[in-house]
Amino acid sequence: MKKIGAVVGVSLLAAIGVASLGSAQNATLKIGAITTLTGRLAEFGRQQKAGFTVAINELNAKAGSKGQQFELLLEDSASDVNKGLAAAEKLVNGNVGVILNEYSSSIVKAQAQYLSRQKVPNIIVSASDESITKPGFDYVYRINPPTDEYAKVLFQIFTDTGIKSMAILAGNGAFEKSVQASALEQAKLKNVEVVGNQVYDKGLTDFRPILNGFKARNPDAVFLVGYQEDSVAVMRQAKEVGLNPKLFAGGAAGFALPEFITGSGSASEYVVTATAWVPELKTPGNKNLYIKLVNALGGSEPTYHAAQGYAAVLVAADAIKRAGSATDREAINKALLSTDLQTSYAKIKFENFEGYKNQNRVSMVAEQVQKIGGRLQFVPIYPRSLFDAKLLFPTPAWDKR
Amino acid sequence: MEFFSQGLQGLIDGLLTGGVYAMIGAGMSLIFGVMRVVNFGHGDFVILGMYAAFASNQYLKLDPYVSLLVVLPLAFVFGFVLHRAILAKLLGANDQTTKLATLGLGLIATNLVLLQFGTEPKTVYTEYATNAWRIPLFGLELRISEVRFYAVIITALLIFGLNMMLYRTELGRAIRATAQNRLGAELQGVDTKKIYAIVYGIGVVLAAAAGVLLLPLLSATPTLGSVFTNKSFVVTILGGLGSLPGAIGGGLILGVVESLGSSLFPLMNSHFGANYRDAYGLIIFLIVLLFRPEGLFGRTVKRV
C-alpha cells in the first residue's frame, strides 16, 4: 500500500511539474540548480546563489527584452544528502534539461549518481571529491578542480620553502577525505614525511588531544581540512596549545571563507589556504564580476564558490543555446561535451585525462591571511607568476607575534 | 616520555572539559532528583544559553562572561515560567508523558533558535579565548587554557552555591523535603508546585550557564543540543541519577576519559584517533552500568 502511495505521489508530482512547465515553456529557458541554502553549509549556498543570480541577470540583460530570457529553478538541499536527493528528483520530474550541482561532495556525489542514472546532464559547481568525475558517472561535468589540485598548489609552497615533514588533520566527510588522500599522495611524491595523520568526526569540538599530539612530533607544516565551524575551532585551539609549525596550510572550504578570519581573529594570520578563484586573477571581465558579486552579496566578500556558480550558469546557458533546447537532455549533453567557453572564473572545456571524465582543467590559487593596514585579509600569493605579493615564511611562533 | 607528557596534558584538558560537563549534568540530575522528570530538552537549554550570550554580544556588545549576569536571571525566569505553564499541568502523569513533553520543549527551543539565527555556525571572537598559562614541569611545558580554567571556577562556584542553598536555607530544606516525599512536604505546608518550578528554573540556569561559558570556545549551532543532552545523560548516569556530587564526579570522569583516550591511543596505533572520542566515554559508561547500575555515587532509594 505504501509503495502504491509513493508511486502515485511521484507521478502526481511529475504531472504537476510537466503541467507548470508546459504553460511557461515559451516564456523562459529553465536551468535547474541545487545548493545548500539552509543548514550548516548555508554560507556556501549563499555564495553560489549570488553567482547564479549575477549570471542570469547578465544573460537576460544581454538578450534584451525581446530575446529569450533564462530562468533559474533553485532548490535547497538543506545541507543534507536525503533532502538534496529529493530536490534533484523534483527538478528531474520538472522536466529540466540541465542541473547545476552545488557544493558539498558528500551531497553532490549522491545527486550526481542519481542524475546520471536518470540521464540528466549536471554541472558540478564546487564539489571537489576526485571520484565524482572518475568514470562510471556519465552526464556529469565539473567546472572546478578536483582535490588533487588543492594539494598540488600547497605542496608547491612546501617544496619552495623546504618543508620536510607535515601532520594532517581532516574531517571524515567525502571532501575532507579526498583532500587528505591527495595530500598523502603528494607527500609521497615530494618526499615529505607524514608524522601525524588524524581524522575527526563531525561535531567534534575539542581538537586539543590531536593538536598536542602533533606538537610533540614538531612537524614543519600542519595541513588542515575542514568546513566553517571546524576551521575556526582548530586555529583557536592551535594557538591555545601552542602548536608552532613553520606553516599552517588549509585545504580551502572553511579556510577560504571571510568568516574564517572574523571567527578566528589573530589566530588566522599567516595561515595559507588553497582557493579556486580570487578577484585579483587577470581573467577577462574579472574585476567587473567581483563588483557584481559584492553587490549581489549585499557588500560582503565573494569567495570562489560565487565565481564558480556564475561560470556554471554561463556554461549551462551556452549548452542550451547550442542545443537549441532547454529540455532536450541528450542534445544538451552533446553540446556540453564540446563546451569551449572563456568565463571570468576560468576557461571551461570538459576533457578526459588522468582517469577523469568530463573534467575542466583549471589550477588552484593559494592565498595567505596577512595583515595589511592593520586589517587581516586574504592575499593571493601562488602561482607566483600571477601575483606580486610574497608568502610570509616561516610563521612566527604564537608567543613571538 | 611522549606518553607521560601527552597523558598529563590530556588529564588537565580532560578536567577542564569535565568541569563543564559536570555543570550540564548537575542541572539534569537536580531536576531528576527532585521531580523524577528526565529532562530530554536539557541540551537544547545549553544551546539557548549560547545564543542568549551571542545575542547580547551582538546587540548589547557584552562580553560573553559579563552576559552571564543578564542571561542567568533570564534563564531562571524562563525555566520557572515554562514549568508553571506546561510541566505543572503534567504533575502525576506517567513517565512517557513528561519525557515527551520535555523532548517537545527542546525541539521548540531548537527550532525557535533556527528561525531567529539561521543554521550557520555563530562565533563570538574574544582575544583572550586562546590565551593559556604555561607551567614548566620536569622540563615539560604544560598549558592551561585561561578561559576554560575560569569556566571551571565559575562552575565550582555555582555548584557550591547550589549546595549551600540546598543545605543551609529554608528553601533548600523545602526542596529536599519535596524530593524525599512530595505528599509529606505538602502536608507540612510546602507549596511543592512552586518548589518544582524553582528547581526547573535552577536546572535551566545551570544548562544556560554552561552554554555561555562554552561560547568563547565553540561555534554555536542550533542543532548541537542533542550532543549535550547525550553527554548529560552519560554524566548523570555515571555519577548516579539525582546526586549532585555524582554529577560532578561523572562529569570529570567523562571529560578525563575522553581526553586521555584520544591523547594516548593514537600514540600506540594511529588508527584509534580522536574520531573514537565518544566511544571511549561510552565504554566507561557501559562498564559502570554493568557493575554499578545505580551509578558510582548513586543509591537505590525506594520511594513511597
Chai-1 contact restraints between the chains, C-beta under 6 A:
chainA,res_idxA,chainB,res_idxB,connection_type,confidence,min_distance_angstrom,max_distance_angstrom,comment,restraint_id
A,T38,B,T119,contact,1.0,0.0,6.0,A-B,restraint_1
A,G39,B,T119,contact,1.0,0.0,6.0,A-B,restraint_2
A,R40,B,T119,contact,1.0,0.0,6.0,A-B,restraint_3
A,A42,B,T119,contact,1.0,0.0,6.0,A-B,restraint_4
A,A42,B,E120,contact,1.0,0.0,6.0,A-B,restraint_5
A,E43,B,E120,contact,1.0,0.0,6.0,A-B,restraint_6
A,Q198,B,G273,contact,1.0,0.0,6.0,A-B,restraint_7
A,V199,B,N275,contact,1.0,0.0,6.0,A-B,restraint_8
A,Y200,B,A274,contact,1.0,0.0,6.0,A-B,restraint_9
A,Y200,B,N275,contact,1.0,0.0,6.0,A-B,restraint_10
A,D201,B,N275,contact,1.0,0.0,6.0,A-B,restraint_11
A,G203,B,V227,contact,1.0,0.0,6.0,A-B,restraint_12
A,T205,B,L218,contact,1.0,0.0,6.0,A-B,restraint_13
A,R208,B,D13,contact,1.0,0.0,6.0,A-B,restraint_14
A,P209,B,G10,contact,1.0,0.0,6.0,A-B,restraint_15
A,P209,B,S259,contact,1.0,0.0,6.0,A-B,restraint_16
A,P209,B,S262,contact,1.0,0.0,6.0,A-B,restraint_17
A,P209,B,S263,contact,1.0,0.0,6.0,A-B,restraint_18
A,P209,B,A274,contact,1.0,0.0,6.0,A-B,restraint_19
A,I210,B,A274,contact,1.0,0.0,6.0,A-B,restraint_20
A,N212,B,Q9,contact,1.0,0.0,6.0,A-B,restraint_21
A,G213,B,P266,contact,1.0,0.0,6.0,A-B,restraint_22
A,A216,B,E2,contact,1.0,0.0,6.0,A-B,restraint_23
A,Q228,B,P121,contact,1.0,0.0,6.0,A-B,restraint_24
A,E229,B,P121,contact,1.0,0.0,6.0,A-B,restraint_25
A,E229,B,S219,contact,1.0,0.0,6.0,A-B,restraint_26
A,V232,B,T123,contact,1.0,0.0,6.0,A-B,restraint_27
A,R236,B,T130,contact,1.0,0.0,6.0,A-B,restraint_28
A,K239,B,T130,contact,1.0,0.0,6.0,A-B,restraint_29
A,E240,B,T130,contact,1.0,0.0,6.0,A-B,restraint_30
A,E240,B,A132,contact,1.0,0.0,6.0,A-B,restraint_31
A,E240,B,S145,contact,1.0,0.0,6.0,A-B,restraint_32
A,V241,B,R143,contact,1.0,0.0,6.0,A-B,restraint_33
A,G263,B,T123,contact,1.0,0.0,6.0,A-B,restraint_34
A,G265,B,Y125,contact,1.0,0.0,6.0,A-B,restraint_35
A,A267,B,T130,contact,1.0,0.0,6.0,A-B,restraint_36
